[in-house]
Amino acid sequence: MRTMTTIPDLAREWHKSTDTLYRLAAREEDPLPVRYLEGDRYGGVLVSEFESWLKRNTSLFNEKGSKQ
């Protein structure tokens, strides 16, 4: 089981651009929790933090539109 994933890997997995993910990480309210180790080129996300963030920032299909 993975504990961390890179932004490029997450972008491929979720069919999003890396720019989109970095924009989500830069937003003021509930940013995507990107972490860096010193000297790394790309950030990474702890899988457990991503799962929690994803639940807070998405809707179930049957709830689609109810957050508007």
TIMAR-758299 format. One line per field, with one value per atom (N, C-alpha, C, O): residue number from 1; residue in one letter; atom name; x, y, z. Coordinates in steps of 0.2 Angstrom, whole numbers, plus 5000, padded with zeros to 4 digits. Layout:
BEGIN
i: [NUM/...]
aa: [A/...]
at: [CA/...]
c1: [X/...]
c2: [Y/...]
c3: [Z/...]
This chain:
BEGIN
i: [1/1/1/1/2/2/2/2/3/3/3/3/4/4/4/4/5/5/5/5/6/6/6/6/7/7/7/7/8/8/8/8/9/9/9/9/10/10/10/10/11/11/11/11/12/12/12/12/13/13/13/13/14/14/14/14/15/15/15/15/16/16/16/16/17/17/17/17/18/18/18/18/19/19/19/19/20/20/20/20/21/21/21/21/22/22/22/22/23/23/23/23/24/24/24/24/25/25/25/25/26/26/26/26/27/27/27/27/28/28/28/28/29/29/29/29/30/30/30/30/31/31/31/31/32/32/32/32/33/33/33/33/34/34/34/34/35/35/35/35/36/36/36/36/37/37/37/37/38/38/38/38/39/39/39/39/40/40/40/40/41/41/41/41/42/42/42/42/43/43/43/43/44/44/44/44/45/45/45/45/46/46/46/46/47/47/47/47/48/48/48/48/49/49/49/49/50/50/50/50/51/51/51/51/52/52/52/52/53/53/53/53/54/54/54/54/55/55/55/55/56/56/56/56/57/57/57/57/58/58/58/58/59/59/59/59/60/60/60/60/61/61/61/61/62/62/62/62/63/63/63/63/64/64/64/64/65/65/65/65/66/66/66/66/67/67/67/67/68/68/68/68]
aa: [M/M/M/M/R/R/R/R/T/T/T/T/M/M/M/M/T/T/T/T/T/T/T/T/I/I/I/I/P/P/P/P/D/D/D/D/L/L/L/L/A/A/A/A/R/R/R/R/E/E/E/E/W/W/W/W/H/H/H/H/K/K/K/K/S/S/S/S/T/T/T/T/D/D/D/D/T/T/T/T/L/L/L/L/Y/Y/Y/Y/R/R/R/R/L/L/L/L/A/A/A/A/A/A/A/A/R/R/R/R/E/E/E/E/E/E/E/E/D/D/D/D/P/P/P/P/L/L/L/L/P/P/P/P/V/V/V/V/R/R/R/R/Y/Y/Y/Y/L/L/L/L/E/E/E/E/G/G/G/G/D/D/D/D/R/R/R/R/Y/Y/Y/Y/G/G/G/G/G/G/G/G/V/V/V/V/L/L/L/L/V/V/V/V/S/S/S/S/E/E/E/E/F/F/F/F/E/E/E/E/S/S/S/S/W/W/W/W/L/L/L/L/K/K/K/K/R/R/R/R/N/N/N/N/T/T/T/T/S/S/S/S/L/L/L/L/F/F/F/F/N/N/N/N/E/E/E/E/K/K/K/K/G/G/G/G/S/S/S/S/K/K/K/K/Q/Q/Q/Q]
at: [N/CA/C/O/N/CA/C/O/N/CA/C/O/N/CA/C/O/N/CA/C/O/N/CA/C/O/N/CA/C/O/N/CA/C/O/N/CA/C/O/N/CA/C/O/N/CA/C/O/N/CA/C/O/N/CA/C/O/N/CA/C/O/N/CA/C/O/N/CA/C/O/N/CA/C/O/N/CA/C/O/N/CA/C/O/N/CA/C/O/N/CA/C/O/N/CA/C/O/N/CA/C/O/N/CA/C/O/N/CA/C/O/N/CA/C/O/N/CA/C/O/N/CA/C/O/N/CA/C/O/N/CA/C/O/N/CA/C/O/N/CA/C/O/N/CA/C/O/N/CA/C/O/N/CA/C/O/N/CA/C/O/N/CA/C/O/N/CA/C/O/N/CA/C/O/N/CA/C/O/N/CA/C/O/N/CA/C/O/N/CA/C/O/N/CA/C/O/N/CA/C/O/N/CA/C/O/N/CA/C/O/N/CA/C/O/N/CA/C/O/N/CA/C/O/N/CA/C/O/N/CA/C/O/N/CA/C/O/N/CA/C/O/N/CA/C/O/N/CA/C/O/N/CA/C/O/N/CA/C/O/N/CA/C/O/N/CA/C/O/N/CA/C/O/N/CA/C/O/N/CA/C/O/N/CA/C/O/N/CA/C/O/N/CA/C/O/N/CA/C/O/N/CA/C/O]
c1: [5004/5000/5004/5009/5003/5007/5005/4999/5010/5008/5009/5006/5012/5013/5013/5015/5010/5010/5013/5012/5016/5019/5013/5008/5014/5009/5008/5003/5014/5013/5009/5005/5010/5007/4999/4995/4998/4991/4987/4982/4991/4988/4986/4981/4990/4989/4983/4978/4983/4978/4971/4966/4971/4964/4963/4958/4967/4966/4965/4961/4970/4970/4977/4982/4978/4985/4988/4985/4995/4999/4997/4997/4996/4995/4988/4988/4983/4977/4978/4975/4982/4983/4987/4986/4992/4996/4991/4992/4986/4981/4977/4976/4975/4971/4975/4973/4982/4986/4987/4989/4987/4988/4982/4982/4976/4970/4970/4973/4966/4967/4962/4964/4956/4952/4953/4952/4955/4956/4960/4958/4966/4971/4972/4972/4974/4976/4983/4987/4983/4989/4996/4997/4999/5005/5011/5011/5015/5021/5028/5028/5033/5039/5045/5045/5049/5055/5061/5061/5065/5070/5074/5076/5074/5078/5073/5076/5067/5063/5060/5059/5060/5057/5049/5046/5046/5039/5037/5040/5031/5028/5025/5024/5023/5019/5014/5013/5009/5003/5003/5003/5002/5001/4994/4989/4994/4987/4982/4976/4983/4978/4975/4969/4980/4978/4974/4969/4976/4972/4965/4960/4964/4958/4953/4947/4956/4952/4950/4944/4955/4953/4948/4944/4949/4944/4937/4933/4936/4930/4926/4920/4931/4928/4927/4923/4930/4930/4926/4926/4922/4919/4912/4910/4907/4900/4899/4902/4895/4893/4888/4885/4888/4884/4877/4874/4874/4867/4866/4860/4871/4871/4873/4874/4875/4878/4873/4867/4876/4872/4869/4866/4869/4866/4870/4868/4877/4881/4881/4884/4877/4877/4872/4872]
c2: [4994/5000/5006/5007/5011/5017/5022/5022/5025/5030/5037/5042/5038/5045/5044/5039/5049/5049/5056/5061/5056/5062/5066/5063/5072/5076/5074/5073/5072/5069/5063/5062/5058/5052/5053/5050/5058/5059/5062/5061/5067/5070/5064/5065/5060/5054/5050/5048/5048/5044/5047/5044/5054/5058/5061/5065/5060/5064/5071/5074/5074/5081/5083/5079/5090/5092/5094/5095/5093/5095/5103/5104/5107/5114/5114/5118/5110/5110/5108/5111/5103/5101/5106/5107/5109/5115/5121/5124/5122/5127/5126/5130/5119/5117/5117/5119/5116/5117/5124/5125/5129/5136/5139/5145/5136/5140/5141/5137/5146/5148/5143/5142/5142/5137/5130/5128/5126/5119/5117/5113/5119/5117/5110/5107/5108/5101/5100/5104/5095/5095/5092/5087/5097/5095/5096/5101/5091/5091/5091/5088/5094/5093/5091/5093/5087/5085/5090/5091/5093/5097/5095/5089/5099/5097/5093/5092/5091/5088/5093/5098/5090/5094/5095/5100/5089/5088/5087/5084/5090/5089/5082/5079/5080/5074/5075/5080/5070/5070/5063/5058/5064/5058/5055/5059/5049/5046/5047/5048/5046/5047/5054/5055/5059/5066/5067/5071/5064/5065/5062/5065/5056/5053/5058/5059/5061/5065/5072/5074/5074/5080/5079/5083/5073/5072/5071/5073/5068/5067/5074/5075/5079/5086/5090/5094/5088/5092/5089/5092/5084/5081/5079/5079/5077/5075/5068/5066/5064/5058/5059/5064/5054/5055/5057/5062/5054/5055/5062/5064/5065/5072/5077/5083/5075/5080/5086/5085/5092/5098/5101/5106/5097/5099/5104/5107/5104/5109/5116/5121/5117/5124/5128/5134]
c3: [5000/5000/5000/5004/4996/4995/5001/5003/5004/5009/5006/5009/5000/4997/4990/4987/4986/4979/4976/4980/4971/4968/4964/4962/4963/4960/4952/4950/4949/4942/4942/4938/4947/4947/4949/4946/4953/4955/4949/4948/4945/4940/4934/4932/4933/4928/4931/4927/4937/4940/4940/4939/4941/4941/4935/4935/4930/4923/4924/4921/4928/4929/4927/4927/4925/4924/4930/4936/4930/4936/4938/4944/4933/4935/4939/4943/4937/4940/4948/4952/4949/4956/4960/4966/4957/4960/4962/4967/4957/4958/4965/4969/4965/4971/4977/4982/4977/4982/4984/4990/4980/4981/4984/4986/4983/4985/4993/4997/4995/5002/5007/5012/5004/5008/5006/5000/5011/5011/5005/5000/5005/4999/4999/5004/4993/4992/4996/4995/5001/5005/5002/5003/4998/4995/4999/5003/5000/5004/5000/4994/5002/4999/5003/5009/5001/5005/5002/4996/5006/5003/4997/4998/4992/4986/4981/4975/4983/4978/4973/4974/4967/4961/4962/4960/4963/4963/4970/4974/4972/4978/4978/4973/4984/4985/4990/4994/4990/4994/4998/4995/5005/5008/5006/5006/5005/5003/5008/5006/5014/5019/5019/5020/5019/5018/5012/5012/5006/5000/5001/4998/5004/5004/5009/5007/5014/5018/5014/5014/5011/5007/5001/5000/4998/4992/4995/4992/5001/5004/5005/5004/5008/5009/5003/5003/4997/4991/4985/4980/4986/4981/4984/4990/4979/4981/4978/4973/4981/4979/4973/4972/4968/4962/4964/4961/4969/4970/4974/4975/4976/4979/4974/4976/4968/4963/4963/4961/4963/4963/4969/4969/4974/4981/4985/4989/4982/4986/4983/4985/4978/4974/4978/4976]
